[in-house]
Amino acid sequence: MSRLVVVSNRVALPGETRAGGLATGLLAALSERGGLWFGWSGRSVGGDSGALHEAQDGAIRYLTMDLSKTDLDNYYNGFANRALWPLLHFRLDLVDYDRRKREGYWKVNSLFADTLAPLLRDDDTVWIHDYHLIPLAALLRERGVGCRIGFFLHVPVPSADLMQALPDHRSLFSALYSYDLLGFQTRRDVDRFQSYVRLFGGGQLIDGDWIRTPDGRRVRTAAFPIGIDTEHIARQARSAASNKAVRDLRQSLQHRKLAIGVDRLDYSKGLPERFHGFERYLQRYPQQKGDMTFLQIAPVSRGSVNEYRKLRGDLERLAGHINGGHAEADWTPLRYVNQNYAHSTLTGFYRQAAVGLVTPLRDGMNLVAKEYIAAQDPENPGMLVLSLLAGAADELKQALLVNPHDLDGVADAIATAANMPRAERIERWRAMMEHLRTHDIHRWRRDYLLALEGA
């Protein structure tokens, strides 16, 4: 079995808190095979980029690189998160077209390639993750690396016409042709990428999975929906009943039902639309007034970016408006919290919630939706209200699927979820939970690596 080399923007270092999901799957794969995990250290420094830090844990070697403040601003805060992130989430109106940031993105990818290439062996299997590192395989190939290299995109793929609107799109997206396997979250993402290849990328489709690049190379494309550590989440949620924060939340509800949303503070998550949808629920179902409290947890992310600061202010005003119009002396309908909670606490919160609200405007997968299902009490599960535009909707078909822009539809789904008979909730939950047990994080990484080694 070949050595595995994982490359990602951030690295789950030994001793760090790991909230399940991706880190769990990658660490299991690295532990089985032995290998290297390489990426940014998380530090920005005053001098030049390039200082390396190394750690070892059993068969896994960790290597991380510091970035200068300028390189970090251009690569991560700049092109990755102000150009690629909005583009890949269908928000062309928010794309930053600053050429210097694009150059900084390529510079950091080149630094990574310069560091990584001498460490690679011909029989290695290299697995590169996400939009931060799209060009990395092409840069490694330029440096003589010939081993298998796979890529997995954790976010959605937009329509081909949006992709080609990015200046110099061909040089960026054709860098993906240097991989042996391109993994996406859903079949829709595969189809949209293939459309780009055919219409604007100079390539051809060979069959359902393979593309031929302009230079004649064959690259496999396929969907590998990412899962969660299902059994771990279920155990964690059960044991969280004794957690003080969970007990305090349960007591504060005073026997009212709980609806919960947990999202990074990001415009792709549809939080203003969700708030408006909950407000519409309060308006459309006055007979249920006082029956439910909605808790939205939204830790601040990328707080230095103007769009995120504006979003936070908008949500604070909306929460005040909704509570001002509907609250009573002993009941606040909407609790809006910006703080982080331990993952074990969150799973306990999920288990308390009669309704899970996961309504992003776009999402590659959305693991909160899956964790909400895994955390439920099998005897009295809550009901998930899920956006049609999240990748998880392809798998969790027994959830109540909604268009997050359709406020009446969201309001009706909240009311339906809150009042669904227990027998129906159990039937729907069992079907979703069976799927999550079968298609967990370990199945995802095994399927991907098997496909990469056969590509």
Buried (B, 14 or more C-beta within 10 A) or exposed (E): EBBBBBBBBBBBBEEEEBBBBBBBBBBBBBBBBBBBBBBBBBEBBEEEBBBEBEBEBEEBBBBBBBBBEBBBBBBBBBBBBBBBBBBBBBBBEBBBEBEEBBEBBBBBBBBBBEBBBEEBEEEBBBBBBBBBBBBBBBBBBEEEBEBBBBBBBBBBBBEBEBBBBBEEBBEBBBBBBBBBBBBBBBBBBBBBBBBBBBBBBEBBBEEEBBBBBEEEEEBBBBBBBBBBBBEBBBBBBBEBEEBEBBBEBBEEBEEBBBBBBBBBBBBBBBBBBBBBBBBBBBBBBEEBEBBBBBBBBBBBEBEEBEBBBEBBEBBEEBBEBBBEEBEEEEBBBBBBEBEEBEBBBBBBBBBBBBBBBBBBBBBBBBBBBBBBBBBBBEEEBBBBBBBEBBBBBBBBEBBBBBBBBBBEBBBBBBBBBBEBEEEEBBEBBEEBBEBBBEBBBBBBBBBBBEBBBEB
